[in-house]
Amino acid sequence: MNAVLNAIKKVETFIGVILIILIVLLVFTAAVVRWVGFPIAWSIDVAQLLFGWVVFLGADIALKNDSHIGVDMIINKFPFKVRKTVKIINYIFIQAFLLIIVYYGISLSIQNYQRLFNTLKLSYSYATISVPVGCAFMFLTMCEKLKKAITEKEDHVSLPDKSAW
């Protein structure tokens, strides 16, 4: 499973970087061309489509790298078993939330199949499907994190010195 998640992370990172580059180039070009007097009407819709994918792919990359914001100041003061239990419960709640988002995201994408972007003859479902796809990737990431949390052993070396508190 770890090799699969690493492969997904590499592909997500590559696609994310490409999409960000495309967004920057598109928005810059559209701004310059608009300044010259020839606006590109479809640039906003394409940037919006690409941005949705960047957000959800990036969210999974951040989750894999433990880069999401968190407040662990209080929980770190508890014993290992309490921290481990809280982490496992937290991961299970996150997984449940992600599954709900996947379910309703797919439903939303199906409902939006006839809705078109304003300037493109492209279904809005291509944008809304980024939500359940990104959340499905995050669910897989959380499965791996849950597995690690369950099998985690107490590491006496990395524990903070309680006398400093």
Accessible surface in RSA format (square Angstrom, percent):
REM  Atomic radii and reference values for relative SASA: ProtOr
REM  Chains: A
REM  Algorithm: Lee & Richards
REM  Probe-radius: 1.40
REM  Slices: 20
REM RES _ NUM      All-atoms   Total-Side   Main-Chain    Non-polar    All polar
REM                ABS   REL    ABS   REL    ABS   REL    ABS   REL    ABS   REL
RES MET A   1   106.45  55.1  62.40  41.3  44.06 104.9  41.05  34.9  65.40  86.7
RES ASN A   2    73.96  51.0  72.28  69.9   1.67   4.0  22.40  53.9  51.56  49.8
RES ALA A   3    79.00  72.6  65.84 101.6  13.16  29.9  70.92  99.9   8.08  21.4
RES VAL A   4    85.21  56.1  82.46  74.7   2.75   6.6  85.17  74.0   0.04   0.1
RES LEU A   5     9.76   5.4   9.41   6.7   0.35   0.9   9.63   6.8   0.12   0.3
RES ASN A   6    76.58  52.8  75.62  73.1   0.96   2.3  16.72  40.2  59.86  57.9
RES ALA A   7    54.13  49.8  48.67  75.1   5.46  12.4  53.45  75.3   0.68   1.8
RES ILE A   8    31.32  17.8  29.27  21.8   2.04   4.9  31.25  22.5   0.07   0.2
RES LYS A   9    64.18  31.3  64.18  39.4   0.00   0.0  28.61  25.7  35.58  37.9
RES LYS A  10   152.25  74.3 143.54  88.1   8.71  20.7  90.35  81.3  61.90  65.9
RES VAL A  11    85.47  56.2  82.75  74.9   2.72   6.5  85.47  74.3   0.00   0.0
RES GLU A  12     3.65   2.1   3.59   2.7   0.06   0.2   3.65   7.1   0.00   0.0
RES THR A  13    55.92  39.8  55.05  55.8   0.87   2.1  52.21  70.1   3.71   5.6
RES PHE A  14   136.11  68.1 130.90  81.1   5.22  13.6 135.81  82.3   0.31   0.9
RES ILE A  15    69.27  39.4  68.59  51.1   0.69   1.7  69.27  49.9   0.00   0.0
RES GLY A  16     9.00  11.1   0.00   N/A   9.00  11.1   9.00  24.7   0.00   0.0
RES VAL A  17    76.24  50.2  74.71  67.6   1.53   3.7  75.78  65.8   0.46   1.2
RES ILE A  18    70.32  40.0  70.27  52.4   0.04   0.1  70.27  50.6   0.04   0.1
RES LEU A  19    23.19  12.9  23.19  16.6   0.00   0.0  23.19  16.3   0.00   0.0
RES ILE A  20    88.27  50.2  88.13  65.7   0.14   0.3  88.27  63.6   0.00   0.0
RES ILE A  21    85.40  48.6  82.98  61.8   2.42   5.8  85.34  61.5   0.06   0.2
RES LEU A  22    82.40  45.9  81.24  58.1   1.16   2.9  81.24  57.1   1.16   3.1
RES ILE A  23    25.26  14.4  25.26  18.8   0.00   0.0  25.26  18.2   0.00   0.0
RES VAL A  24    90.14  59.3  85.88  77.8   4.25  10.3  89.41  77.7   0.73   2.0
RES LEU A  25   100.60  56.0 100.17  71.7   0.43   1.1 100.60  70.7   0.00   0.0
RES LEU A  26    24.38  13.6  19.91  14.2   4.47  11.2  24.04  16.9   0.34   0.9
RES VAL A  27    77.76  51.2  75.98  68.8   1.78   4.3  77.06  67.0   0.69   1.9
RES PHE A  28   133.51  66.8 128.69  79.7   4.82  12.5 132.56  80.4   0.95   2.7
RES THR A  29    60.49  43.0  58.47  59.3   2.02   4.8  41.35  55.5  19.14  28.9
RES ALA A  30     5.16   4.7   5.16   8.0   0.00   0.0   5.16   7.3   0.00   0.0
RES ALA A  31    50.27  46.2  43.32  66.9   6.95  15.8  44.91  63.2   5.36  14.2
RES VAL A  32    63.57  41.8  61.18  55.4   2.39   5.8  63.57  55.2   0.00   0.0
RES VAL A  33    41.11  27.1  40.77  36.9   0.34   0.8  41.11  35.7   0.00   0.0
RES ARG A  34   117.81  49.5 107.87  55.0   9.95  23.7  53.70  73.4  64.12  38.9
RES TRP A  35   217.92  87.5 187.34  90.7  30.58  71.8 166.03  88.5  51.90  84.2
RES VAL A  36    90.33  59.4  61.58  55.8  28.74  69.3  67.26  58.4  23.07  62.6
RES GLY A  37    48.71  60.1   0.00   N/A  48.71  60.1  27.83  76.4  20.88  46.8
RES PHE A  38   143.02  71.6 139.26  86.3   3.76   9.8 142.17  86.2   0.85   2.4
RES PRO A  39    90.61  66.0  68.83  62.7  21.77  79.2  68.83  56.8  21.77 135.3
RES ILE A  40    31.42  17.9  27.70  20.6   3.72   9.0  31.13  22.4   0.29   0.8
RES ALA A  41    67.72  62.3  50.60  78.1  17.12  38.9  60.19  84.8   7.53  19.9
RES TRP A  42   113.57  45.6 113.57  55.0   0.00   0.0  91.34  48.7  22.23  36.1
RES SER A  43     4.06   3.4   3.44   4.6   0.62   1.4   1.67   3.6   2.38   3.3
RES ILE A  44   115.90  66.0 111.88  83.4   4.02   9.7 115.21  83.0   0.70   1.9
RES ASP A  45    10.11   7.1  10.11  10.1   0.00   0.0   0.82   1.9   9.29   9.3
RES VAL A  46    32.84  21.6  32.84  29.7   0.00   0.0  32.84  28.5   0.00   0.0
RES ALA A  47    14.58  13.4  13.95  21.5   0.64   1.4  14.25  20.1   0.33   0.9
RES GLN A  48    83.11  46.5  72.71  53.1  10.40  24.8  34.08  72.5  49.03  37.2
RES LEU A  49    24.27  13.5  24.27  17.4   0.00   0.0  24.27  17.0   0.00   0.0
RES LEU A  50    25.90  14.4  25.90  18.5   0.00   0.0  25.90  18.2   0.00   0.0
RES PHE A  51   118.83  59.5 118.83  73.6   0.00   0.0 118.83  72.0   0.00   0.0
RES GLY A  52    18.34  22.6   0.00   N/A  18.34  22.6  18.09  49.7   0.24   0.5
RES TRP A  53    54.81  22.0  54.81  26.5   0.00   0.0  48.62  25.9   6.19  10.0
RES VAL A  54    19.95  13.1  18.56  16.8   1.39   3.3  18.56  16.1   1.39   3.8
RES VAL A  55    63.90  42.0  54.45  49.3   9.45  22.8  60.72  52.8   3.17   8.6
RES PHE A  56    48.61  24.3  48.61  30.1   0.00   0.0  48.61  29.5   0.00   0.0
RES LEU A  57     8.88   4.9   8.88   6.4   0.00   0.0   8.88   6.2   0.00   0.0
RES GLY A  58    30.01  37.0   0.00   N/A  30.01  37.0  24.75  67.9   5.27  11.8
RES ALA A  59    22.21  20.4  16.46  25.4   5.75  13.1  20.95  29.5   1.26   3.3
RES ASP A  60     0.11   0.1   0.11   0.1   0.00   0.0   0.11   0.3   0.00   0.0
RES ILE A  61    31.63  18.0  31.63  23.6   0.00   0.0  31.63  22.8   0.00   0.0
RES ALA A  62    24.38  22.4  21.69  33.5   2.68   6.1  24.23  34.1   0.15   0.4
RES LEU A  63    26.27  14.6  26.11  18.7   0.16   0.4  26.27  18.4   0.00   0.0
RES LYS A  64    35.18  17.2  11.68   7.2  23.50  56.0  13.29  12.0  21.89  23.3
RES ASN A  65    71.76  49.5  45.67  44.1  26.09  62.8  19.40  46.7  52.35  50.6
RES ASP A  66   106.70  74.7  78.04  77.7  28.66  67.8  32.70  77.0  74.00  73.8
RES SER A  67    76.57  64.7  42.41  56.6  34.16  78.7  31.22  66.5  45.35  63.5
RES HIS A  68    93.51  51.1  72.91  50.7  20.60  52.7  52.12  53.7  41.39  48.2
RES ILE A  69   173.08  98.5 143.21 106.7  29.87  72.0 151.10 108.8  21.98  59.6
RES GLY A  70    61.71  76.1   0.00   N/A  61.71  76.1  33.84  92.9  27.87  62.4
RES VAL A  71   131.15  86.3  95.54  86.5  35.61  85.8  98.46  85.5  32.69  88.7
RES ASP A  72    80.63  56.5  79.76  79.4   0.87   2.1  18.98  44.7  61.65  61.5
RES MET A  73   135.75  70.3 125.73  83.2  10.02  23.9  92.67  78.8  43.08  57.1
RES ILE A  74   118.64  67.5 117.98  87.9   0.66   1.6 117.98  85.0   0.66   1.8
RES ILE A  75    44.58  25.4  42.87  31.9   1.71   4.1  43.04  31.0   1.54   4.2
RES ASN A  76    57.50  39.7  56.59  54.7   0.90   2.2  11.27  27.1  46.23  44.7
RES LYS A  77   115.07  56.1  99.63  61.1  15.44  36.8  46.51  41.9  68.56  73.0
RES PHE A  78    86.34  43.2  85.92  53.2   0.41   1.1  86.34  52.3   0.00   0.0
RES PRO A  79    74.95  54.6  72.02  65.7   2.93  10.6  74.95  61.9   0.00   0.0
RES PHE A  80    28.99  14.5  24.81  15.4   4.18  10.9  24.81  15.0   4.18  12.0
RES LYS A  81   162.84  79.4 160.65  98.6   2.20   5.2 104.71  94.2  58.14  61.9
RES VAL A  82    60.94  40.1  58.17  52.7   2.77   6.7  60.93  52.9   0.01   0.0
RES ARG A  83    40.35  16.9  38.28  19.5   2.06   4.9  13.80  18.9  26.54  16.1
RES LYS A  84    43.40  21.2  41.77  25.6   1.63   3.9  19.00  17.1  24.40  26.0
RES THR A  85    70.91  50.4  69.03  70.0   1.88   4.5  46.68  62.7  24.23  36.6
RES VAL A  86    65.02  42.8  63.53  57.5   1.49   3.6  64.47  56.0   0.55   1.5
RES LYS A  87    74.26  36.2  69.75  42.8   4.50  10.7  41.14  37.0  33.11  35.3
RES ILE A  88    35.23  20.0  35.23  26.2   0.00   0.0  35.23  25.4   0.00   0.0
RES ILE A  89    85.07  48.4  84.56  63.0   0.52   1.2  85.04  61.2   0.03   0.1
RES ASN A  90    72.45  50.0  69.09  66.8   3.36   8.1  11.90  28.6  60.55  58.5
RES TYR A  91    34.16  15.9  34.16  19.4   0.00   0.0  12.87   9.7  21.29  26.2
RES ILE A  92    88.94  50.6  88.30  65.8   0.64   1.5  88.30  63.6   0.64   1.7
RES PHE A  93   140.02  70.1 136.09  84.3   3.93  10.2 136.35  82.7   3.67  10.5
RES ILE A  94    57.07  32.5  54.85  40.9   2.22   5.3  57.05  41.1   0.01   0.0
RES GLN A  95    17.91  10.0  17.91  13.1   0.00   0.0   5.55  11.8  12.37   9.4
RES ALA A  96    47.44  43.6  41.32  63.8   6.12  13.9  46.21  65.1   1.23   3.3
RES PHE A  97   121.21  60.6 118.89  73.6   2.32   6.0 120.51  73.1   0.71   2.0
RES LEU A  98     9.88   5.5   9.88   7.1   0.00   0.0   9.88   6.9   0.00   0.0
RES LEU A  99    90.34  50.3  85.88  61.4   4.47  11.2  86.24  60.6   4.11  11.0
RES ILE A 100    94.19  53.6  91.58  68.2   2.61   6.3  94.13  67.8   0.05   0.1
RES ILE A 101    46.35  26.4  45.91  34.2   0.44   1.1  46.15  33.2   0.20   0.5
RES VAL A 102    24.92  16.4  24.92  22.6   0.00   0.0  24.92  21.7   0.00   0.0
RES TYR A 103   147.20  68.7 142.12  80.9   5.08  13.2  97.54  73.3  49.67  61.2
RES TYR A 104   137.25  64.1 133.37  75.9   3.88  10.1  88.91  66.8  48.34  59.6
RES GLY A 105     5.18   6.4   0.00   N/A   5.18   6.4   4.25  11.7   0.93   2.1
RES ILE A 106    78.79  44.8  78.79  58.7   0.00   0.0  78.79  56.7   0.00   0.0
RES SER A 107    38.44  32.5  33.42  44.6   5.01  11.6  16.91  36.0  21.53  30.2
RES LEU A 108    79.46  44.3  78.00  55.8   1.46   3.7  79.09  55.5   0.37   1.0
RES SER A 109     6.07   5.1   4.59   6.1   1.48   3.4   4.95  10.5   1.12   1.6
RES ILE A 110   112.04  63.8 107.97  80.4   4.07   9.8 111.48  80.3   0.57   1.5
RES GLN A 111   131.41  73.5 101.06  73.9  30.35  72.3  42.39  90.2  89.02  67.5
RES ASN A 112    16.80  11.6  16.72  16.2   0.08   0.2   0.08   0.2  16.72  16.2
RES TYR A 113   134.78  62.9 126.36  71.9   8.42  21.9  94.16  70.8  40.63  50.1
RES GLN A 114   135.31  75.7 114.43  83.6  20.88  49.7  35.72  76.0  99.59  75.5
RES ARG A 115   130.59  54.8 119.45  60.9  11.15  26.5  46.76  63.9  83.84  50.8
RES LEU A 116    89.76  50.0  72.49  51.9  17.27  43.4  72.49  50.9  17.27  46.5
RES PHE A 117     7.78   3.9   1.52   0.9   6.25  16.3   3.35   2.0   4.43  12.7
RES ASN A 118   145.56 100.4 107.28 103.7  38.28  92.2  24.57  59.1 121.00 117.0
RES THR A 119    66.64  47.4  33.32  33.8  33.31  79.4  42.01  56.4  24.62  37.2
RES LEU A 120    35.12  19.6  30.38  21.7   4.74  11.9  33.08  23.2   2.04   5.5
RES LYS A 121   192.06  93.7 159.39  97.8  32.67  77.8 106.45  95.8  85.61  91.2
RES LEU A 122    60.46  33.7  59.07  42.3   1.40   3.5  60.46  42.5   0.00   0.0
RES SER A 123    20.77  17.6  17.61  23.5   3.17   7.3  17.57  37.4   3.21   4.5
RES TYR A 124    31.87  14.9  31.87  18.1   0.00   0.0  13.24   9.9  18.63  23.0
RES SER A 125    19.28  16.3  18.85  25.2   0.43   1.0  19.02  40.5   0.25   0.4
RES TYR A 126   122.17  57.0 121.24  69.0   0.93   2.4  73.66  55.4  48.52  59.8
RES ALA A 127    12.36  11.4   8.85  13.7   3.52   8.0   9.12  12.8   3.24   8.6
RES THR A 128    13.48   9.6  10.95  11.1   2.53   6.0  13.43  18.0   0.05   0.1
RES ILE A 129    53.88  30.7  53.88  40.1   0.00   0.0  53.88  38.8   0.00   0.0
RES SER A 130     1.61   1.4   1.50   2.0   0.11   0.2   0.00   0.0   1.61   2.3
RES VAL A 131    38.40  25.3  38.40  34.8   0.00   0.0  38.40  33.4   0.00   0.0
RES PRO A 132     3.89   2.8   2.90   2.6   0.98   3.6   3.24   2.7   0.64   4.0
RES VAL A 133    46.78  30.8  43.74  39.6   3.04   7.3  46.64  40.5   0.14   0.4
RES GLY A 134     0.54   0.7   0.00   N/A   0.54   0.7   0.44   1.2   0.10   0.2
RES CYS A 135     4.83   3.7   4.83   5.4   0.00   0.0   0.00   0.0   4.83   5.2
RES ALA A 136    40.57  37.3  37.94  58.6   2.63   6.0  39.57  55.7   1.00   2.7
RES PHE A 137    54.33  27.2  53.83  33.3   0.50   1.3  54.06  32.8   0.27   0.8
RES MET A 138    19.11   9.9  19.11  12.6   0.00   0.0   7.86   6.7  11.25  14.9
RES PHE A 139    48.59  24.3  48.59  30.1   0.00   0.0  48.59  29.5   0.00   0.0
RES LEU A 140    61.08  34.0  61.08  43.7   0.00   0.0  61.08  42.9   0.00   0.0
RES THR A 141     4.03   2.9   4.01   4.1   0.02   0.1   4.01   5.4   0.02   0.0
RES MET A 142     0.78   0.4   0.78   0.5   0.00   0.0   0.78   0.7   0.00   0.0
RES CYS A 143    38.58  29.2  31.84  35.5   6.74  15.8  14.12  35.8  24.46  26.4
RES GLU A 144    12.14   7.0  11.07   8.4   1.07   2.5   8.07  15.6   4.06   3.3
RES LYS A 145    28.61  14.0  26.30  16.1   2.31   5.5  15.13  13.6  13.47  14.4
RES LEU A 146    28.56  15.9  28.56  20.4   0.00   0.0  28.56  20.1   0.00   0.0
RES LYS A 147   111.80  54.5 107.16  65.7   4.64  11.1  78.17  70.4  33.63  35.8
RES LYS A 148   114.59  55.9 109.83  67.4   4.76  11.3  66.95  60.3  47.64  50.7
RES ALA A 149     3.35   3.1   0.46   0.7   2.89   6.6   3.01   4.2   0.34   0.9
RES ILE A 150    92.27  52.5  83.80  62.4   8.47  20.4  83.88  60.4   8.38  22.8
RES THR A 151    86.76  61.7  73.57  74.6  13.19  31.4  62.47  83.9  24.29  36.7
RES GLU A 152    59.73  34.3  50.21  38.0   9.51  22.6  24.65  47.7  35.08  28.6
RES LYS A 153   167.48  81.7 152.32  93.5  15.16  36.1 107.94  97.2  59.53  63.4
RES GLU A 154    74.66  42.9  52.48  39.7  22.18  52.8  10.50  20.3  64.15  52.4
RES ASP A 155    74.12  51.9  67.07  66.8   7.05  16.7  28.86  67.9  45.26  45.1
RES HIS A 156   141.31  77.2 122.95  85.5  18.37  47.0  85.11  87.7  56.20  65.4
RES VAL A 157   139.69  91.9 113.13 102.4  26.56  64.0 119.53 103.9  20.16  54.7
RES SER A 158    82.34  69.6  51.00  68.1  31.34  72.2  45.33  96.5  37.01  51.8
RES LEU A 159    54.02  30.1  37.30  26.7  16.72  42.0  37.42  26.3  16.61  44.7
RES PRO A 160    64.55  47.0  47.46  43.3  17.09  62.1  58.73  48.5   5.82  36.2
RES ASP A 161    96.86  67.8  80.98  80.6  15.88  37.5  40.70  95.8  56.16  56.0
RES LYS A 162   112.69  55.0  98.53  60.5  14.16  33.7  66.89  60.2  45.80  48.8
RES SER A 163   101.21  85.5  59.36  79.2  41.85  96.4  57.54 122.5  43.67  61.2
RES ALA A 164    84.90  78.1  43.45  67.0  41.45  94.3  54.85  77.2  30.05  79.6
RES TRP A 165   132.84  53.3  66.84  32.4  66.00 155.0  69.00  36.8  63.84 103.6
END  Absolute sums over single chains surface
CHAIN  1 A    11117.3       9761.7       1355.5       8157.0       2960.2
END  Absolute sums over all chains
TOTAL         11117.3       9761.7       1355.5       8157.0       2960.2
